[in-house]
Amino acid sequence: MPRSFSFIRKIILNPYIGIAVSLVFIIPNLYIILEDVTVLRKEYFFLAIGVILYIKSLSKIFDNILELNKKLFK
């Protein structure tokens, strides 16, 4: 695999990048939704994607922290 693809793959799989991207989904959509909550909009879909991505990224970060603690205190 060429180096550029390896670099792109590392960026995509980085949980901190996942948190940043999820916040890009969440924050603008919240502003649009909060204008009128009673109207069903496509922003609800984008908000759901952002929240799911946020939770998965945080889960990866916490799993990495727990794994590191196991290695340190073994």
CHARMM internal coordinates of N, CA and C (Angstrom, degrees):
IC EDIT
DIST 1 N 1 CA 1.4488
DIST 1 CA 1 C 1.5384
ANGL 1 N 1 CA 1 C 107.85
DIST 1 C 2 N 1.3194
ANGL 1 CA 1 C 2 N 117.28
DIHE 1 N 1 CA 1 C 2 N 131.88
DIST 2 N 2 CA 1.4733
ANGL 1 C 2 N 2 CA 119.42
DIHE 1 CA 1 C 2 N 2 CA 179.05
DIST 2 CA 2 C 1.5283
ANGL 2 N 2 CA 2 C 111.74
DIHE 1 C 2 N 2 CA 2 C -62.13
DIST 2 C 3 N 1.3234
ANGL 2 CA 2 C 3 N 115.17
DIHE 2 N 2 CA 2 C 3 N 157.61
DIST 3 N 3 CA 1.4584
ANGL 2 C 3 N 3 CA 121.04
DIHE 2 CA 2 C 3 N 3 CA -176.60
DIST 3 CA 3 C 1.5176
ANGL 3 N 3 CA 3 C 113.02
DIHE 2 C 3 N 3 CA 3 C -62.18
DIST 3 C 4 N 1.3315
ANGL 3 CA 3 C 4 N 117.32
DIHE 3 N 3 CA 3 C 4 N -36.49
DIST 4 N 4 CA 1.4601
ANGL 3 C 4 N 4 CA 119.67
DIHE 3 CA 3 C 4 N 4 CA -176.94
DIST 4 CA 4 C 1.5245
ANGL 4 N 4 CA 4 C 111.19
DIHE 3 C 4 N 4 CA 4 C -64.41
DIST 4 C 5 N 1.3328
ANGL 4 CA 4 C 5 N 117.17
DIHE 4 N 4 CA 4 C 5 N -38.20
DIST 5 N 5 CA 1.4598
ANGL 4 C 5 N 5 CA 120.19
DIHE 4 CA 4 C 5 N 5 CA 178.20
DIST 5 CA 5 C 1.5244
ANGL 5 N 5 CA 5 C 111.05
DIHE 4 C 5 N 5 CA 5 C -68.09
DIST 5 C 6 N 1.3156
ANGL 5 CA 5 C 6 N 116.74
DIHE 5 N 5 CA 5 C 6 N -36.33
DIST 6 N 6 CA 1.4535
ANGL 5 C 6 N 6 CA 120.80
DIHE 5 CA 5 C 6 N 6 CA 178.14
DIST 6 CA 6 C 1.5275
ANGL 6 N 6 CA 6 C 110.30
DIHE 5 C 6 N 6 CA 6 C -64.51
DIST 6 C 7 N 1.3160
ANGL 6 CA 6 C 7 N 116.77
DIHE 6 N 6 CA 6 C 7 N -41.46
DIST 7 N 7 CA 1.4623
ANGL 6 C 7 N 7 CA 121.73
DIHE 6 CA 6 C 7 N 7 CA 178.98
DIST 7 CA 7 C 1.5236
ANGL 7 N 7 CA 7 C 110.92
DIHE 6 C 7 N 7 CA 7 C -65.05
DIST 7 C 8 N 1.3271
ANGL 7 CA 7 C 8 N 117.15
DIHE 7 N 7 CA 7 C 8 N -43.80
DIST 8 N 8 CA 1.4619
ANGL 7 C 8 N 8 CA 121.64
DIHE 7 CA 7 C 8 N 8 CA 179.02
DIST 8 CA 8 C 1.5251
ANGL 8 N 8 CA 8 C 110.14
DIHE 7 C 8 N 8 CA 8 C -64.28
DIST 8 C 9 N 1.3156
ANGL 8 CA 8 C 9 N 116.97
DIHE 8 N 8 CA 8 C 9 N -39.23
DIST 9 N 9 CA 1.4689
ANGL 8 C 9 N 9 CA 120.88
DIHE 8 CA 8 C 9 N 9 CA 179.71
DIST 9 CA 9 C 1.5257
ANGL 9 N 9 CA 9 C 110.79
DIHE 8 C 9 N 9 CA 9 C -64.69
DIST 9 C 10 N 1.3504
ANGL 9 CA 9 C 10 N 117.15
DIHE 9 N 9 CA 9 C 10 N -39.77
DIST 10 N 10 CA 1.4575
ANGL 9 C 10 N 10 CA 120.41
DIHE 9 CA 9 C 10 N 10 CA 177.67
DIST 10 CA 10 C 1.5253
ANGL 10 N 10 CA 10 C 110.99
DIHE 9 C 10 N 10 CA 10 C -63.60
DIST 10 C 11 N 1.3117
ANGL 10 CA 10 C 11 N 116.93
DIHE 10 N 10 CA 10 C 11 N -38.79
DIST 11 N 11 CA 1.4630
ANGL 10 C 11 N 11 CA 120.44
DIHE 10 CA 10 C 11 N 11 CA 179.38
DIST 11 CA 11 C 1.5216
ANGL 11 N 11 CA 11 C 110.69
DIHE 10 C 11 N 11 CA 11 C -66.86
DIST 11 C 12 N 1.3217
ANGL 11 CA 11 C 12 N 117.45
DIHE 11 N 11 CA 11 C 12 N -44.05
DIST 12 N 12 CA 1.4612
ANGL 11 C 12 N 12 CA 121.54
DIHE 11 CA 11 C 12 N 12 CA -178.14
DIST 12 CA 12 C 1.5233
ANGL 12 N 12 CA 12 C 110.66
DIHE 11 C 12 N 12 CA 12 C -65.27
DIST 12 C 13 N 1.3196
ANGL 12 CA 12 C 13 N 118.41
DIHE 12 N 12 CA 12 C 13 N -39.21
DIST 13 N 13 CA 1.4602
ANGL 12 C 13 N 13 CA 121.83
DIHE 12 CA 12 C 13 N 13 CA -176.90
DIST 13 CA 13 C 1.5266
ANGL 13 N 13 CA 13 C 113.82
DIHE 12 C 13 N 13 CA 13 C -83.79
DIST 13 C 14 N 1.3278
ANGL 13 CA 13 C 14 N 117.84
DIHE 13 N 13 CA 13 C 14 N -4.85
DIST 14 N 14 CA 1.4579
ANGL 13 C 14 N 14 CA 121.88
DIHE 13 CA 13 C 14 N 14 CA 179.54
DIST 14 CA 14 C 1.5287
ANGL 14 N 14 CA 14 C 109.31
DIHE 13 C 14 N 14 CA 14 C -71.51
DIST 14 C 15 N 1.3421
ANGL 14 CA 14 C 15 N 118.36
DIHE 14 N 14 CA 14 C 15 N 122.02
DIST 15 N 15 CA 1.4699
ANGL 14 C 15 N 15 CA 119.91
DIHE 14 CA 14 C 15 N 15 CA -177.28
DIST 15 CA 15 C 1.5263
ANGL 15 N 15 CA 15 C 113.32
DIHE 14 C 15 N 15 CA 15 C -66.36
DIST 15 C 16 N 1.3306
ANGL 15 CA 15 C 16 N 118.00
DIHE 15 N 15 CA 15 C 16 N -27.31
DIST 16 N 16 CA 1.4651
ANGL 15 C 16 N 16 CA 120.08
DIHE 15 CA 15 C 16 N 16 CA 178.78
DIST 16 CA 16 C 1.5305
ANGL 16 N 16 CA 16 C 110.98
DIHE 15 C 16 N 16 CA 16 C -69.06
DIST 16 C 17 N 1.3145
ANGL 16 CA 16 C 17 N 116.87
DIHE 16 N 16 CA 16 C 17 N -35.33
DIST 17 N 17 CA 1.4585
ANGL 16 C 17 N 17 CA 120.73
DIHE 16 CA 16 C 17 N 17 CA 174.20
DIST 17 CA 17 C 1.5206
ANGL 17 N 17 CA 17 C 109.32
DIHE 16 C 17 N 17 CA 17 C -66.97
DIST 17 C 18 N 1.3285
ANGL 17 CA 17 C 18 N 116.94
DIHE 17 N 17 CA 17 C 18 N -37.73
DIST 18 N 18 CA 1.4604
ANGL 17 C 18 N 18 CA 120.94
DIHE 17 CA 17 C 18 N 18 CA 177.35
DIST 18 CA 18 C 1.5162
ANGL 18 N 18 CA 18 C 112.38
DIHE 17 C 18 N 18 CA 18 C -60.98
DIST 18 C 19 N 1.3239
ANGL 18 CA 18 C 19 N 116.76
DIHE 18 N 18 CA 18 C 19 N -39.19
DIST 19 N 19 CA 1.4652
ANGL 18 C 19 N 19 CA 119.94
DIHE 18 CA 18 C 19 N 19 CA 177.66
DIST 19 CA 19 C 1.5178
ANGL 19 N 19 CA 19 C 110.47
DIHE 18 C 19 N 19 CA 19 C -66.22
DIST 19 C 20 N 1.3190
ANGL 19 CA 19 C 20 N 117.18
DIHE 19 N 19 CA 19 C 20 N -42.89
DIST 20 N 20 CA 1.4669
ANGL 19 C 20 N 20 CA 120.29
DIHE 19 CA 19 C 20 N 20 CA 179.93
DIST 20 CA 20 C 1.5257
ANGL 20 N 20 CA 20 C 111.08
DIHE 19 C 20 N 20 CA 20 C -62.98
DIST 20 C 21 N 1.3265
ANGL 20 CA 20 C 21 N 116.44
DIHE 20 N 20 CA 20 C 21 N -43.80
DIST 21 N 21 CA 1.4688
ANGL 20 C 21 N 21 CA 120.08
DIHE 20 CA 20 C 21 N 21 CA -179.99
DIST 21 CA 21 C 1.5281
ANGL 21 N 21 CA 21 C 110.51
DIHE 20 C 21 N 21 CA 21 C -66.30
DIST 21 C 22 N 1.3147
ANGL 21 CA 21 C 22 N 116.88
DIHE 21 N 21 CA 21 C 22 N -39.46
DIST 22 N 22 CA 1.4665
ANGL 21 C 22 N 22 CA 118.70
DIHE 21 CA 21 C 22 N 22 CA 179.79
DIST 22 CA 22 C 1.5252
ANGL 22 N 22 CA 22 C 110.94
DIHE 21 C 22 N 22 CA 22 C -65.41
DIST 22 C 23 N 1.3197
ANGL 22 CA 22 C 23 N 117.50
DIHE 22 N 22 CA 22 C 23 N -37.46
DIST 23 N 23 CA 1.4609
ANGL 22 C 23 N 23 CA 119.31
DIHE 22 CA 22 C 23 N 23 CA 177.06
DIST 23 CA 23 C 1.5194
ANGL 23 N 23 CA 23 C 111.76
DIHE 22 C 23 N 23 CA 23 C -67.54
DIST 23 C 24 N 1.3347
ANGL 23 CA 23 C 24 N 116.87
DIHE 23 N 23 CA 23 C 24 N -30.31
DIST 24 N 24 CA 1.4664
ANGL 23 C 24 N 24 CA 120.00
DIHE 23 CA 23 C 24 N 24 CA 174.51
DIST 24 CA 24 C 1.5245
ANGL 24 N 24 CA 24 C 110.08
DIHE 23 C 24 N 24 CA 24 C -64.92
DIST 24 C 25 N 1.3230
ANGL 24 CA 24 C 25 N 117.80
DIHE 24 N 24 CA 24 C 25 N -33.27
DIST 25 N 25 CA 1.4698
ANGL 24 C 25 N 25 CA 121.60
DIHE 24 CA 24 C 25 N 25 CA 175.51
DIST 25 CA 25 C 1.5295
ANGL 25 N 25 CA 25 C 111.00
DIHE 24 C 25 N 25 CA 25 C -74.35
DIST 25 C 26 N 1.3167
ANGL 25 CA 25 C 26 N 116.96
DIHE 25 N 25 CA 25 C 26 N -43.78
DIST 26 N 26 CA 1.4610
ANGL 25 C 26 N 26 CA 121.29
DIHE 25 CA 25 C 26 N 26 CA -169.91
DIST 26 CA 26 C 1.5249
ANGL 26 N 26 CA 26 C 112.88
DIHE 25 C 26 N 26 CA 26 C -73.06
DIST 26 C 27 N 1.3179
ANGL 26 CA 26 C 27 N 118.16
DIHE 26 N 26 CA 26 C 27 N -52.23
DIST 27 N 27 CA 1.4603
ANGL 26 C 27 N 27 CA 121.16
DIHE 26 CA 26 C 27 N 27 CA -169.75
DIST 27 CA 27 C 1.5308
ANGL 27 N 27 CA 27 C 113.24
DIHE 26 C 27 N 27 CA 27 C -62.95
DIST 27 C 28 N 1.3340
ANGL 27 CA 27 C 28 N 120.87
DIHE 27 N 27 CA 27 C 28 N -51.72
DIST 28 N 28 CA 1.4716
ANGL 27 C 28 N 28 CA 118.03
DIHE 27 CA 27 C 28 N 28 CA -179.92
DIST 28 CA 28 C 1.5262
ANGL 28 N 28 CA 28 C 113.33
DIHE 27 C 28 N 28 CA 28 C -64.19
DIST 28 C 29 N 1.3199
ANGL 28 CA 28 C 29 N 116.99
DIHE 28 N 28 CA 28 C 29 N -34.89
DIST 29 N 29 CA 1.4622
ANGL 28 C 29 N 29 CA 119.77
DIHE 28 CA 28 C 29 N 29 CA -179.44
DIST 29 CA 29 C 1.5230
ANGL 29 N 29 CA 29 C 111.85
DIHE 28 C 29 N 29 CA 29 C -69.81
DIST 29 C 30 N 1.3115
ANGL 29 CA 29 C 30 N 116.96
DIHE 29 N 29 CA 29 C 30 N -31.85
DIST 30 N 30 CA 1.4584
ANGL 29 C 30 N 30 CA 118.98
DIHE 29 CA 29 C 30 N 30 CA 176.39
DIST 30 CA 30 C 1.5218
ANGL 30 N 30 CA 30 C 111.23
DIHE 29 C 30 N 30 CA 30 C -63.80
DIST 30 C 31 N 1.3227
ANGL 30 CA 30 C 31 N 117.31
DIHE 30 N 30 CA 30 C 31 N -40.21
DIST 31 N 31 CA 1.4619
ANGL 30 C 31 N 31 CA 120.17
DIHE 30 CA 30 C 31 N 31 CA 178.53
DIST 31 CA 31 C 1.5248
ANGL 31 N 31 CA 31 C 111.13
DIHE 30 C 31 N 31 CA 31 C -62.26
DIST 31 C 32 N 1.3162
ANGL 31 CA 31 C 32 N 116.99
DIHE 31 N 31 CA 31 C 32 N -40.97
DIST 32 N 32 CA 1.4657
ANGL 31 C 32 N 32 CA 120.57
DIHE 31 CA 31 C 32 N 32 CA -179.85
DIST 32 CA 32 C 1.5276
ANGL 32 N 32 CA 32 C 110.40
DIHE 31 C 32 N 32 CA 32 C -68.84
DIST 32 C 33 N 1.3206
ANGL 32 CA 32 C 33 N 116.99
DIHE 32 N 32 CA 32 C 33 N -42.97
DIST 33 N 33 CA 1.4667
ANGL 32 C 33 N 33 CA 120.79
DIHE 32 CA 32 C 33 N 33 CA -177.84
DIST 33 CA 33 C 1.5265
ANGL 33 N 33 CA 33 C 111.12
DIHE 32 C 33 N 33 CA 33 C -67.20
DIST 33 C 34 N 1.3248
ANGL 33 CA 33 C 34 N 117.54
DIHE 33 N 33 CA 33 C 34 N -38.73
DIST 34 N 34 CA 1.4535
ANGL 33 C 34 N 34 CA 120.33
DIHE 33 CA 33 C 34 N 34 CA -175.11
DIST 34 CA 34 C 1.5251
ANGL 34 N 34 CA 34 C 113.25
DIHE 33 C 34 N 34 CA 34 C -71.91
DIST 34 C 35 N 1.3335
ANGL 34 CA 34 C 35 N 118.59
DIHE 34 N 34 CA 34 C 35 N -12.60
DIST 35 N 35 CA 1.4649
ANGL 34 C 35 N 35 CA 120.44
DIHE 34 CA 34 C 35 N 35 CA 175.39
DIST 35 CA 35 C 1.5255
ANGL 35 N 35 CA 35 C 110.16
DIHE 34 C 35 N 35 CA 35 C -62.67
DIST 35 C 36 N 1.3235
ANGL 35 CA 35 C 36 N 116.87
DIHE 35 N 35 CA 35 C 36 N -46.36
DIST 36 N 36 CA 1.4613
ANGL 35 C 36 N 36 CA 121.52
DIHE 35 CA 35 C 36 N 36 CA 178.30
DIST 36 CA 36 C 1.5226
ANGL 36 N 36 CA 36 C 107.63
DIHE 35 C 36 N 36 CA 36 C -149.70
DIST 36 C 37 N 1.3098
ANGL 36 CA 36 C 37 N 115.68
DIHE 36 N 36 CA 36 C 37 N 102.40
DIST 37 N 37 CA 1.4587
ANGL 36 C 37 N 37 CA 122.00
DIHE 36 CA 36 C 37 N 37 CA -173.75
DIST 37 CA 37 C 1.5300
ANGL 37 N 37 CA 37 C 112.18
DIHE 36 C 37 N 37 CA 37 C -72.35
DIST 37 C 38 N 1.3167
ANGL 37 CA 37 C 38 N 117.23
DIHE 37 N 37 CA 37 C 38 N -22.33
DIST 38 N 38 CA 1.4676
ANGL 37 C 38 N 38 CA 120.59
DIHE 37 CA 37 C 38 N 38 CA -174.08
DIST 38 CA 38 C 1.5173
ANGL 38 N 38 CA 38 C 113.39
DIHE 37 C 38 N 38 CA 38 C -77.26
DIST 38 C 39 N 1.3187
ANGL 38 CA 38 C 39 N 118.05
DIHE 38 N 38 CA 38 C 39 N -13.44
DIST 39 N 39 CA 1.4652
ANGL 38 C 39 N 39 CA 121.36
DIHE 38 CA 38 C 39 N 39 CA -178.00
DIST 39 CA 39 C 1.5286
ANGL 39 N 39 CA 39 C 109.15
DIHE 38 C 39 N 39 CA 39 C -93.73
DIST 39 C 40 N 1.3224
ANGL 39 CA 39 C 40 N 116.83
DIHE 39 N 39 CA 39 C 40 N 128.87
DIST 40 N 40 CA 1.4606
ANGL 39 C 40 N 40 CA 121.79
DIHE 39 CA 39 C 40 N 40 CA 176.79
DIST 40 CA 40 C 1.5284
ANGL 40 N 40 CA 40 C 108.46
DIHE 39 C 40 N 40 CA 40 C -77.82
DIST 40 C 41 N 1.3064
ANGL 40 CA 40 C 41 N 116.85
DIHE 40 N 40 CA 40 C 41 N 123.09
DIST 41 N 41 CA 1.4678
ANGL 40 C 41 N 41 CA 122.27
DIHE 40 CA 40 C 41 N 41 CA -174.87
DIST 41 CA 41 C 1.5232
ANGL 41 N 41 CA 41 C 110.62
DIHE 40 C 41 N 41 CA 41 C -128.85
DIST 41 C 42 N 1.3282
ANGL 41 CA 41 C 42 N 114.45
DIHE 41 N 41 CA 41 C 42 N 165.22
DIST 42 N 42 CA 1.4625
ANGL 41 C 42 N 42 CA 119.85
DIHE 41 CA 41 C 42 N 42 CA 176.92
DIST 42 CA 42 C 1.5239
ANGL 42 N 42 CA 42 C 111.38
DIHE 41 C 42 N 42 CA 42 C -70.00
DIST 42 C 43 N 1.3334
ANGL 42 CA 42 C 43 N 116.98
DIHE 42 N 42 CA 42 C 43 N -18.24
DIST 43 N 43 CA 1.4582
ANGL 42 C 43 N 43 CA 120.94
DIHE 42 CA 42 C 43 N 43 CA -179.83
DIST 43 CA 43 C 1.5198
ANGL 43 N 43 CA 43 C 112.08
DIHE 42 C 43 N 43 CA 43 C -65.39
DIST 43 C 44 N 1.3383
ANGL 43 CA 43 C 44 N 117.76
DIHE 43 N 43 CA 43 C 44 N -26.12
DIST 44 N 44 CA 1.4587
ANGL 43 C 44 N 44 CA 120.05
DIHE 43 CA 43 C 44 N 44 CA 175.15
DIST 44 CA 44 C 1.5289
ANGL 44 N 44 CA 44 C 110.77
DIHE 43 C 44 N 44 CA 44 C -61.23
DIST 44 C 45 N 1.3170
ANGL 44 CA 44 C 45 N 116.53
DIHE 44 N 44 CA 44 C 45 N -38.48
DIST 45 N 45 CA 1.4654
ANGL 44 C 45 N 45 CA 121.78
DIHE 44 CA 44 C 45 N 45 CA 177.92
DIST 45 CA 45 C 1.5305
ANGL 45 N 45 CA 45 C 110.11
DIHE 44 C 45 N 45 CA 45 C -64.59
DIST 45 C 46 N 1.3430
ANGL 45 CA 45 C 46 N 116.57
DIHE 45 N 45 CA 45 C 46 N -46.37
DIST 46 N 46 CA 1.4637
ANGL 45 C 46 N 46 CA 120.29
DIHE 45 CA 45 C 46 N 46 CA 179.06
DIST 46 CA 46 C 1.5277
ANGL 46 N 46 CA 46 C 111.14
DIHE 45 C 46 N 46 CA 46 C -64.78
DIST 46 C 47 N 1.3100
ANGL 46 CA 46 C 47 N 116.77
DIHE 46 N 46 CA 46 C 47 N -35.92
DIST 47 N 47 CA 1.4569
ANGL 46 C 47 N 47 CA 121.16
DIHE 46 CA 46 C 47 N 47 CA 177.53
DIST 47 CA 47 C 1.5249
ANGL 47 N 47 CA 47 C 110.61
DIHE 46 C 47 N 47 CA 47 C -64.50
DIST 47 C 48 N 1.3167
ANGL 47 CA 47 C 48 N 117.16
DIHE 47 N 47 CA 47 C 48 N -42.20
DIST 48 N 48 CA 1.4653
ANGL 47 C 48 N 48 CA 121.10
DIHE 47 CA 47 C 48 N 48 CA 178.46
DIST 48 CA 48 C 1.5255
ANGL 48 N 48 CA 48 C 111.06
DIHE 47 C 48 N 48 CA 48 C -63.10
DIST 48 C 49 N 1.3227
ANGL 48 CA 48 C 49 N 117.13
DIHE 48 N 48 CA 48 C 49 N -42.39
DIST 49 N 49 CA 1.4696
ANGL 48 C 49 N 49 CA 120.48
DIHE 48 CA 48 C 49 N 49 CA 177.59
DIST 49 CA 49 C 1.5221
ANGL 49 N 49 CA 49 C 110.23
DIHE 48 C 49 N 49 CA 49 C -61.89
DIST 49 C 50 N 1.3231
ANGL 49 CA 49 C 50 N 116.66
DIHE 49 N 49 CA 49 C 50 N -44.11
DIST 50 N 50 CA 1.4606
ANGL 49 C 50 N 50 CA 120.46
DIHE 49 CA 49 C 50 N 50 CA -179.91
DIST 50 CA 50 C 1.5112
ANGL 50 N 50 CA 50 C 112.92
DIHE 49 C 50 N 50 CA 50 C -62.71
DIST 50 C 51 N 1.3279
ANGL 50 CA 50 C 51 N 117.17
DIHE 50 N 50 CA 50 C 51 N -41.85
DIST 51 N 51 CA 1.4651
ANGL 50 C 51 N 51 CA 120.64
DIHE 50 CA 50 C 51 N 51 CA -179.62
DIST 51 CA 51 C 1.5320
ANGL 51 N 51 CA 51 C 110.66
DIHE 50 C 51 N 51 CA 51 C -66.99
DIST 51 C 52 N 1.3112
ANGL 51 CA 51 C 52 N 116.75
DIHE 51 N 51 CA 51 C 52 N -42.02
DIST 52 N 52 CA 1.4682
ANGL 51 C 52 N 52 CA 120.00
DIHE 51 CA 51 C 52 N 52 CA 178.52
DIST 52 CA 52 C 1.5266
ANGL 52 N 52 CA 52 C 110.76
DIHE 51 C 52 N 52 CA 52 C -62.59
DIST 52 C 53 N 1.3272
ANGL 52 CA 52 C 53 N 117.20
DIHE 52 N 52 CA 52 C 53 N -45.03
DIST 53 N 53 CA 1.4620
ANGL 52 C 53 N 53 CA 121.35
DIHE 52 CA 52 C 53 N 53 CA 178.34
DIST 53 CA 53 C 1.5273
ANGL 53 N 53 CA 53 C 110.87
DIHE 52 C 53 N 53 CA 53 C -63.09
DIST 53 C 54 N 1.3166
ANGL 53 CA 53 C 54 N 116.80
DIHE 53 N 53 CA 53 C 54 N -39.10
DIST 54 N 54 CA 1.4669
ANGL 53 C 54 N 54 CA 121.89
DIHE 53 CA 53 C 54 N 54 CA 178.95
DIST 54 CA 54 C 1.5287
ANGL 54 N 54 CA 54 C 110.90
DIHE 53 C 54 N 54 CA 54 C -62.49
DIST 54 C 55 N 1.3175
ANGL 54 CA 54 C 55 N 116.59
DIHE 54 N 54 CA 54 C 55 N -46.98
DIST 55 N 55 CA 1.4607
ANGL 54 C 55 N 55 CA 120.95
DIHE 54 CA 54 C 55 N 55 CA -179.67
DIST 55 CA 55 C 1.5241
ANGL 55 N 55 CA 55 C 111.39
DIHE 54 C 55 N 55 CA 55 C -64.94
DIST 55 C 56 N 1.3350
ANGL 55 CA 55 C 56 N 117.41
DIHE 55 N 55 CA 55 C 56 N -42.15
DIST 56 N 56 CA 1.4708
ANGL 55 C 56 N 56 CA 119.72
DIHE 55 CA 55 C 56 N 56 CA 179.35
DIST 56 CA 56 C 1.5214
ANGL 56 N 56 CA 56 C 111.13
DIHE 55 C 56 N 56 CA 56 C -64.34
DIST 56 C 57 N 1.3336
ANGL 56 CA 56 C 57 N 116.87
DIHE 56 N 56 CA 56 C 57 N -39.80
DIST 57 N 57 CA 1.4608
ANGL 56 C 57 N 57 CA 120.22
DIHE 56 CA 56 C 57 N 57 CA -179.73
DIST 57 CA 57 C 1.5208
ANGL 57 N 57 CA 57 C 111.03
DIHE 56 C 57 N 57 CA 57 C -67.58
DIST 57 C 58 N 1.3279
ANGL 57 CA 57 C 58 N 116.90
DIHE 57 N 57 CA 57 C 58 N -42.95
DIST 58 N 58 CA 1.4658
ANGL 57 C 58 N 58 CA 119.26
DIHE 57 CA 57 C 58 N 58 CA 176.89
DIST 58 CA 58 C 1.5226
ANGL 58 N 58 CA 58 C 111.19
DIHE 57 C 58 N 58 CA 58 C -63.38
DIST 58 C 59 N 1.3053
ANGL 58 CA 58 C 59 N 116.93
DIHE 58 N 58 CA 58 C 59 N -37.15
DIST 59 N 59 CA 1.4535
ANGL 58 C 59 N 59 CA 120.54
DIHE 58 CA 58 C 59 N 59 CA 177.99
DIST 59 CA 59 C 1.5238
ANGL 59 N 59 CA 59 C 110.92
DIHE 58 C 59 N 59 CA 59 C -61.74
DIST 59 C 60 N 1.3241
ANGL 59 CA 59 C 60 N 117.06
DIHE 59 N 59 CA 59 C 60 N -42.96
DIST 60 N 60 CA 1.4712
ANGL 59 C 60 N 60 CA 120.38
DIHE 59 CA 59 C 60 N 60 CA 177.83
DIST 60 CA 60 C 1.5183
ANGL 60 N 60 CA 60 C 111.39
DIHE 59 C 60 N 60 CA 60 C -62.32
DIST 60 C 61 N 1.3424
ANGL 60 CA 60 C 61 N 116.08
DIHE 60 N 60 CA 60 C 61 N -42.52
DIST 61 N 61 CA 1.4661
ANGL 60 C 61 N 61 CA 119.75
DIHE 60 CA 60 C 61 N 61 CA -179.65
DIST 61 CA 61 C 1.5133
ANGL 61 N 61 CA 61 C 110.47
DIHE 60 C 61 N 61 CA 61 C -63.27
DIST 61 C 62 N 1.3390
ANGL 61 CA 61 C 62 N 117.96
DIHE 61 N 61 CA 61 C 62 N -46.47
DIST 62 N 62 CA 1.4528
ANGL 61 C 62 N 62 CA 120.73
DIHE 61 CA 61 C 62 N 62 CA -179.62
DIST 62 CA 62 C 1.5229
ANGL 62 N 62 CA 62 C 111.74
DIHE 61 C 62 N 62 CA 62 C -66.83
DIST 62 C 63 N 1.3207
ANGL 62 CA 62 C 63 N 117.73
DIHE 62 N 62 CA 62 C 63 N -35.91
DIST 63 N 63 CA 1.4677
ANGL 62 C 63 N 63 CA 119.85
DIHE 62 CA 62 C 63 N 63 CA 175.80
DIST 63 CA 63 C 1.5235
ANGL 63 N 63 CA 63 C 110.82
DIHE 62 C 63 N 63 CA 63 C -63.33
DIST 63 C 64 N 1.3295
ANGL 63 CA 63 C 64 N 116.63
DIHE 63 N 63 CA 63 C 64 N -40.69
DIST 64 N 64 CA 1.4633
ANGL 63 C 64 N 64 CA 120.04
DIHE 63 CA 63 C 64 N 64 CA 177.74
DIST 64 CA 64 C 1.5280
ANGL 64 N 64 CA 64 C 111.07
DIHE 63 C 64 N 64 CA 64 C -64.27
DIST 64 C 65 N 1.3233
ANGL 64 CA 64 C 65 N 117.37
DIHE 64 N 64 CA 64 C 65 N -39.78
DIST 65 N 65 CA 1.4641
ANGL 64 C 65 N 65 CA 121.13
DIHE 64 CA 64 C 65 N 65 CA 178.44
DIST 65 CA 65 C 1.5292
ANGL 65 N 65 CA 65 C 110.09
DIHE 64 C 65 N 65 CA 65 C -64.19
DIST 65 C 66 N 1.3332
ANGL 65 CA 65 C 66 N 117.35
DIHE 65 N 65 CA 65 C 66 N -45.82
DIST 66 N 66 CA 1.4619
ANGL 65 C 66 N 66 CA 120.26
DIHE 65 CA 65 C 66 N 66 CA 179.40
DIST 66 CA 66 C 1.5234
ANGL 66 N 66 CA 66 C 111.98
DIHE 65 C 66 N 66 CA 66 C -63.83
DIST 66 C 67 N 1.3092
ANGL 66 CA 66 C 67 N 116.55
DIHE 66 N 66 CA 66 C 67 N -38.86
DIST 67 N 67 CA 1.4692
ANGL 66 C 67 N 67 CA 120.57
DIHE 66 CA 66 C 67 N 67 CA 178.56
DIST 67 CA 67 C 1.5238
ANGL 67 N 67 CA 67 C 110.58
DIHE 66 C 67 N 67 CA 67 C -65.53
DIST 67 C 68 N 1.3200
ANGL 67 CA 67 C 68 N 116.51
DIHE 67 N 67 CA 67 C 68 N -39.65
DIST 68 N 68 CA 1.4521
ANGL 67 C 68 N 68 CA 120.26
DIHE 67 CA 67 C 68 N 68 CA 177.71
DIST 68 CA 68 C 1.5303
ANGL 68 N 68 CA 68 C 111.26
DIHE 67 C 68 N 68 CA 68 C -65.29
DIST 68 C 69 N 1.3377
ANGL 68 CA 68 C 69 N 116.46
DIHE 68 N 68 CA 68 C 69 N -40.01
DIST 69 N 69 CA 1.4679
ANGL 68 C 69 N 69 CA 119.83
DIHE 68 CA 68 C 69 N 69 CA 177.41
DIST 69 CA 69 C 1.5234
ANGL 69 N 69 CA 69 C 111.36
DIHE 68 C 69 N 69 CA 69 C -64.17
DIST 69 C 70 N 1.3215
ANGL 69 CA 69 C 70 N 118.13
DIHE 69 N 69 CA 69 C 70 N -38.62
DIST 70 N 70 CA 1.4562
ANGL 69 C 70 N 70 CA 120.87
DIHE 69 CA 69 C 70 N 70 CA 177.98
DIST 70 CA 70 C 1.5251
ANGL 70 N 70 CA 70 C 110.43
DIHE 69 C 70 N 70 CA 70 C -61.50
DIST 70 C 71 N 1.3396
ANGL 70 CA 70 C 71 N 116.19
DIHE 70 N 70 CA 70 C 71 N -42.43
DIST 71 N 71 CA 1.4622
ANGL 70 C 71 N 71 CA 119.69
DIHE 70 CA 70 C 71 N 71 CA -179.72
DIST 71 CA 71 C 1.5159
ANGL 71 N 71 CA 71 C 111.79
DIHE 70 C 71 N 71 CA 71 C -67.18
DIST 71 C 72 N 1.3422
ANGL 71 CA 71 C 72 N 116.56
DIHE 71 N 71 CA 71 C 72 N -37.17
DIST 72 N 72 CA 1.4545
ANGL 71 C 72 N 72 CA 119.76
DIHE 71 CA 71 C 72 N 72 CA -177.53
DIST 72 CA 72 C 1.5194
ANGL 72 N 72 CA 72 C 112.88
DIHE 71 C 72 N 72 CA 72 C -72.24
DIST 72 C 73 N 1.3123
ANGL 72 CA 72 C 73 N 117.34
DIHE 72 N 72 CA 72 C 73 N -36.39
DIST 73 N 73 CA 1.4618
ANGL 72 C 73 N 73 CA 120.37
DIHE 72 CA 72 C 73 N 73 CA -174.78
DIST 73 CA 73 C 1.5188
ANGL 73 N 73 CA 73 C 114.23
DIHE 72 C 73 N 73 CA 73 C -101.36
DIST 73 C 74 N 1.3102
ANGL 73 CA 73 C 74 N 117.29
DIHE 73 N 73 CA 73 C 74 N 16.07
DIST 74 N 74 CA 1.4524
ANGL 73 C 74 N 74 CA 121.83
DIHE 73 CA 73 C 74 N 74 CA 179.16
DIST 74 CA 74 C 1.5066
ANGL 74 N 74 CA 74 C 111.52
DIHE 73 C 74 N 74 CA 74 C -79.90
END
COOR INIT
IC SEED 1 N 1 CA 1 C
IC BUILD
